[in-house]
Amino acid sequence: MGRIQKIEKQTDNPFLNMYHLEFTDRDGKDGNYYFCTRNADDKIKIRTHEMTSEGICVYAVTKEPKPRLVMIREYRFPVDEEIYSLPAGLIDPGETAGEAAAREVKEECGFTFVESKRGADFYRRPFLLVPGFSDEPGSAVFGTVTDLDTPAHNESTEWITPMLCDKDEVRRILSEEIVSVRAAFLCFLFLSMPDDDPLGFLQE
C-alpha cells in the first residue's frame, strides 16, 4: 500500500460508506484521511486499482434543425436545492454504459435515447469524479433523443423535471442557476457546436 498504513471501514450503510485511512506523509509523520465509496469492502479502488465505470452522465440532443440539449432540474438532499444537470445514474449489473444511459433517459425524461459511437474510445472511458473524497469513476455517453412527448417515470424518492434547452436557455442556466460541474462542461461543448453537428466534438 506504500504511503497508506491502515484502512478501516467506519460505517455499514446500504449505498455509501465512510473509510478511515492512516498514512505516512513525506516527512515521515502519521496522518489521517477519510473517503466515501459505494463499493463493497473488497471492491474499493485502494484494494483493486481497477477503473470500471460505476455510473454515467448523458449528453443527449434532439434531432432538430436547431438541436436542444436534454437537461434536468432535480432536488438534491446534500444541498437542499434544485440543481441543473444532465440525465445520469448508476450502471446496473450486466448493463453497458449505453444501456444504462437509455434506461436513465427513459426513466428521468421519458425520451428514447440512441447512443452515438462516433469518436475515439477515450470519450467513453471512465474518469474519476471527485477523487479527493470518493473512489467513484463515471463515464459520459453521447447520443440523440426522440419520442419527446412521452412522460417520465420518476420514483417517489426523485424530484426531477426534464427539460429540452436551446442555446439561449443553456446560457441562462449557466449564468444564473446551480449547475453540476460535469453538466456545465458538457453544456460548454453544446454551446460551441454548430447546429448541423451538435456531436461534432467527437473526433477520432
URPE-V342266 format. One record per pair of residues at least 6 apart in sequence whose C-alpha atoms are under 8 Angstrom apart, sorted by the first residue. I is the first residue (numbers start at 1). J is the second residue. Records with the same first field share a line. If there is no record, write none. Layout:
I->J / J
This chain:
3->23 / 24 / 25
4->21 / 22 / 23 / 24
5->21 / 22 / 23 / 24
6->21 / 22 / 23
7->19 / 20 / 21 / 22
8->19 / 20 / 21
9->17 / 18 / 19 / 20 / 41
10->17 / 18 / 19 / 20
11->17 / 18 / 19
15->38
16->36 / 37 / 38 / 39
17->36 / 37 / 38
18->34 / 35 / 36 / 37
19->34 / 35 / 36 / 37
20->32 / 33 / 34 / 35
21->32 / 33 / 34
22->30 / 31 / 32 / 33
23->30 / 31 / 32 / 33
24->30 / 31
25->31
34->133
35->132 / 133 / 134 / 135
36->133 / 134 / 135
37->44 / 134 / 135 / 136
38->136
42->48
44->135
45->51 / 135
51->126 / 137
52->126 / 137 / 138
53->91 / 97 / 125 / 126 / 127 / 136 / 137 / 138 / 139
54->90 / 91 / 136 / 137 / 138
55->88 / 89 / 90 / 91 / 97 / 137 / 138 / 139
56->88 / 89 / 90 / 91 / 97 / 100 / 101 / 138 / 139 / 140 / 141
57->86 / 87 / 88 / 89 / 101 / 138 / 139 / 140 / 141
58->86 / 87 / 88 / 101 / 105 / 140 / 141 / 142 / 143
59->69 / 70 / 86 / 87 / 140 / 141 / 142 / 143 / 186
60->69 / 70 / 113 / 142 / 143 / 144 / 145
61->67 / 68 / 69 / 70 / 143 / 144 / 145 / 198
62->68 / 69 / 70 / 144 / 145 / 146
63->144 / 145 / 146
65->195 / 196
66->166 / 195 / 196
67->166 / 195 / 198
68->164 / 165 / 166 / 167
69->164 / 165 / 166 / 190
70->86 / 87 / 162 / 163 / 164 / 165
71->84 / 85 / 86 / 87 / 162 / 163 / 164 / 165
72->84 / 85 / 86 / 87 / 109 / 160 / 161 / 162 / 163
73->82 / 83 / 84 / 85 / 160 / 161 / 162 / 163
74->82 / 83 / 84 / 85 / 158 / 159 / 160 / 161
75->81 / 82 / 83 / 158 / 159 / 160
76->82 / 83
82->178
83->177 / 178 / 179 / 180
84->173 / 177 / 178 / 179 / 180 / 183
85->179 / 180 / 183 / 184
86->183
87->101 / 104 / 105 / 108
88->101 / 104 / 105
89->100 / 101 / 104
90->100
91->97 / 100
92->100
97->139 / 141
98->115 / 141
101->113 / 141
102->112 / 113 / 114 / 115
105->111 / 112 / 113
106->112 / 113 / 152 / 153
107->152 / 153 / 154
108->152 / 153 / 154 / 160 / 161 / 162
109->150 / 151 / 152 / 153 / 161 / 162 / 163
110->147 / 148 / 149 / 150 / 151 / 152 / 153
111->145 / 146 / 147 / 148 / 149 / 150 / 151 / 152
112->145 / 146 / 147 / 148
113->143 / 144 / 145 / 146
114->143 / 144 / 145
115->141 / 142 / 143 / 144
116->141 / 142 / 143 / 144
117->142
118->202 / 203 / 204
119->202 / 203 / 204
120->202 / 203 / 204
123->140 / 202
124->139 / 140 / 141
125->139 / 140
126->137 / 138 / 139 / 140
127->137 / 138 / 139
128->135 / 136 / 137 / 138
129->135 / 136 / 137 / 138
130->136
142->199
143->199
154->160
167->190 / 191
170->187 / 191
171->191
173->179
174->184
189->201
190->198
193->199 / 200 / 201
194->200
